[in-house]
Amino acid sequence: MTMLETVATVANIFASAAVVLTLVFIGIQLKQNAELTRMAAAQTSAQLLSTNLGRIIEHADLADLFTKEGIPDCWTPTERLRATNFLSASFRHYEVLHTHRRFGVFEEELWGGTEARLRDALSSAAIREWWADSREFYAKSFVAYVDEICAEWEAIEAIAGMNTPGGDSAA
């Protein structure tokens, strides 16, 4: 082997090592970028939730809409519009987080709290009624997910109705 061949072999080894090091560096950067994306998604979620819940905190009349007896039938057209817009913003927030979770951007641990809040909202028959009228405005995967939760609540209420005096149960 000549000196020139030896130098070429050494240069090839260094070039290969440089490629490997570059790939390792790119892998590290991609991992850091994924973590930053997850952190940004969590931050965005917290901001959206704070903004939406802030509306209820700052406007007592909006909170009153959701605690009235006989909702949604008792709502005036103006109240119905306010409630619908509030719920639309809330459910869009849930939809975005559901999508982020599906693609691994939103942490599973954070999703647990979000899901609990969504399930709590859907415990209201009035909100489930709103959902039935509004579901066409949302992504199919999110609709399927929320419909599943609604069905669970409907089953719970049906079972509870059977166990109350005057219910369907022949107790």
C-alpha positions as a printed NumPy array, in Angstrom:
array([[  0.   ,   0.   ,   0.   ],
       [  1.393,   3.335,  -1.035],
       [  1.53 ,   6.415,   1.1  ],
       [ -1.21 ,   8.022,  -1.03 ],
       [ -3.513,   5.013,  -0.53 ],
       [ -2.881,   5.122,   3.232],
       [ -3.737,   8.817,   3.369],
       [ -6.909,   8.17 ,   1.334],
       [ -7.94 ,   5.337,   3.687],
       [ -7.367,   7.502,   6.765],
       [ -9.299,  10.369,   5.146],
       [-12.202,   7.98 ,   4.407],
       [-12.199,   6.809,   8.032],
       [-12.304,  10.422,   9.268],
       [-15.061,  11.281,   6.791],
       [-17.121,   8.284,   7.926],
       [-16.616,   9.255,  11.562],
       [-17.69 ,  12.817,  10.753],
       [-20.886,  11.515,   9.116],
       [-21.659,   9.349,  12.155],
       [-21.025,  12.278,  14.525],
       [-23.243,  14.515,  12.394],
       [-26.06 ,  11.955,  12.508],
       [-25.718,  11.644,  16.299],
       [-25.838,  15.434,  16.618],
       [-28.936,  15.637,  14.389],
       [-30.604,  12.895,  16.463],
       [-29.928,  14.834,  19.662],
       [-31.327,  17.998,  18.091],
       [-34.474,  16.18 ,  16.928],
       [-35.041,  14.789,  20.417],
       [-34.621,  18.246,  21.96 ],
       [-36.967,  19.724,  19.359],
       [-39.616,  17.1  ,  20.168],
       [-39.343,  17.952,  23.875],
       [-39.663,  21.664,  23.132],
       [-42.725,  20.971,  20.979],
       [-44.344,  19.014,  23.817],
       [-43.565,  21.803,  26.267],
       [-45.043,  24.371,  23.87 ],
       [-48.2  ,  22.268,  23.5  ],
       [-48.565,  22.098,  27.29 ],
       [-48.015,  25.85 ,  27.579],
       [-50.553,  26.57 ,  24.842],
       [-53.059,  24.292,  26.553],
       [-52.633,  26.065,  29.866],
       [-53.079,  29.455,  28.203],
       [-56.202,  28.377,  26.3  ],
       [-57.733,  26.838,  29.387],
       [-56.962,  29.906,  31.501],
       [-58.434,  32.205,  28.882],
       [-61.611,  30.169,  28.556],
       [-62.117,  29.622,  32.277],
       [-61.306,  33.29 ,  32.813],
       [-64.442,  34.153,  30.893],
       [-66.545,  32.347,  33.497],
       [-64.571,  33.93 ,  36.337],
       [-64.803,  37.465,  34.955],
       [-68.418,  37.303,  33.778],
       [-70.748,  36.007,  36.473],
       [-73.656,  36.128,  34.043],
       [-71.891,  33.547,  31.872],
       [-71.456,  31.288,  34.888],
       [-75.156,  31.789,  35.657],
       [-76.04 ,  30.452,  32.203],
       [-74.648,  27.05 ,  33.07 ],
       [-76.162,  26.833,  36.55 ],
       [-79.749,  27.842,  35.736],
       [-82.557,  25.385,  36.277],
       [-83.945,  23.941,  33.056],
       [-81.023,  24.717,  30.753],
       [-80.801,  24.921,  27.796],
       [-84.571,  25.331,  27.295],
       [-84.715,  28.401,  29.545],
       [-81.971,  30.269,  27.655],
       [-82.932,  33.386,  25.731],
       [-81.559,  33.609,  22.189],
       [-78.764,  35.893,  23.447],
       [-77.886,  33.519,  26.293],
       [-77.918,  30.574,  23.898],
       [-75.464,  32.412,  21.623],
       [-73.132,  33.213,  24.522],
       [-73.265,  29.656,  25.862],
       [-72.75 ,  28.159,  22.407],
       [-69.735,  30.36 ,  21.708],
       [-68.226,  29.558,  25.088],
       [-68.75 ,  25.823,  24.552],
       [-67.39 ,  26.053,  20.996],
       [-64.162,  27.617,  22.291],
       [-63.929,  25.023,  25.066],
       [-64.483,  22.05 ,  22.798],
       [-62.095,  23.401,  20.152],
       [-59.477,  23.471,  22.905],
       [-60.244,  19.855,  23.8  ],
       [-60.155,  18.905,  20.122],
       [-56.699,  20.43 ,  19.616],
       [-55.33 ,  18.646,  22.678],
       [-56.942,  15.369,  21.609],
       [-55.227,  15.7  ,  18.221],
       [-51.891,  16.6  ,  19.837],
       [-52.223,  13.548,  22.069],
       [-52.958,  11.287,  19.103],
       [-49.756,  12.441,  17.43 ],
       [-47.666,  12.19 ,  20.589],
       [-47.195,  15.933,  21.042],
       [-49.298,  16.317,  24.204],
       [-48.065,  14.306,  27.175],
       [-50.28 ,  11.453,  28.362],
       [-49.903,  12.641,  31.959],
       [-51.291,  16.077,  31.065],
       [-54.072,  14.504,  29.019],
       [-55.415,  12.802,  32.168],
       [-56.423,  16.13 ,  33.713],
       [-57.788,  17.428,  30.421],
       [-59.855,  14.311,  29.911],
       [-61.229,  14.555,  33.462],
       [-62.342,  18.152,  32.794],
       [-63.954,  17.106,  29.487],
       [-65.764,  14.202,  31.14 ],
       [-66.97 ,  16.53 ,  33.887],
       [-68.336,  18.99 ,  31.312],
       [-70.133,  16.165,  29.526],
       [-71.809,  15.082,  32.764],
       [-74.259,  17.904,  32.031],
       [-77.199,  16.796,  29.893],
       [-77.407,  20.36 ,  28.524],
       [-73.821,  20.236,  27.3  ],
       [-74.382,  16.814,  25.76 ],
       [-77.442,  18.26 ,  24.005],
       [-75.311,  21.153,  22.716],
       [-72.708,  18.622,  21.562],
       [-75.286,  16.626,  19.609],
       [-76.15 ,  19.794,  17.663],
       [-72.514,  20.921,  17.228],
       [-70.53 ,  17.731,  16.621],
       [-70.434,  18.202,  12.845],
       [-68.02 ,  21.133,  13.301],
       [-65.251,  18.952,  14.752],
       [-62.749,  16.376,  13.514],
       [-64.107,  12.853,  13.082],
       [-61.69 ,  11.26 ,  15.549],
       [-62.607,  13.818,  18.207],
       [-66.332,  13.36 ,  17.515],
       [-65.979,   9.593,  17.968],
       [-64.107,  10.129,  21.236],
       [-66.659,  12.599,  22.664],
       [-69.585,  10.491,  21.466],
       [-68.129,   7.579,  23.422],
       [-67.997,   9.676,  26.609],
       [-71.557,  10.914,  25.993],
       [-72.754,   7.329,  25.607],
       [-71.115,   6.44 ,  28.929],
       [-72.947,   9.309,  30.654],
       [-76.24 ,   8.331,  29.032],
       [-75.788,   4.765,  30.309],
       [-74.931,   6.001,  33.812],
       [-78.029,   8.208,  33.875],
       [-80.225,   5.391,  32.549],
       [-78.993,   3.037,  35.284],
       [-79.445,   5.744,  37.922],
       [-82.996,   6.328,  36.662],
       [-83.827,   2.66 ,  37.055],
       [-82.746,   2.752,  40.695],
       [-84.813,   5.766,  41.748],
       [-88.405,   5.777,  42.965],
       [-90.66 ,   6.119,  39.967],
       [-87.863,   4.834,  37.695],
       [-88.2  ,   1.915,  35.31 ],
       [-87.11 ,  -0.586,  37.949],
       [-89.663,  -2.956,  39.425],
       [-87.985,  -2.81 ,  42.833]])
